[in-house]
Amino acid sequence: MVERYRFLDANSLEISVTAEDPKVLTAPWKARPTKLVRAPFEHVMETACEIDAIPSLMDAAAKDNYGLKK
């Protein structure tokens, strides 16, 4: 499993994941890249959560644009 983190600009991060396992997969499997945008405040808060809670947290964050217009 290879995870790549790349800044697209000062406020955007792209995460890409590739899985390679010749015993199980016929070719490398690539997940759709995920783009994260920096929250509009200076302090980034640390969080700890279970792996299965991450999708619901991401969905909740995506629905709240912090009062900003896109």
Secondary structure, DSSP 8 states (H G I E B T S, - for coil): -EEEEEEEETTEEEEEEEE--TTT-SS-EE---EEEE--SSS--------GGGHHHHHHHHHH--TT---
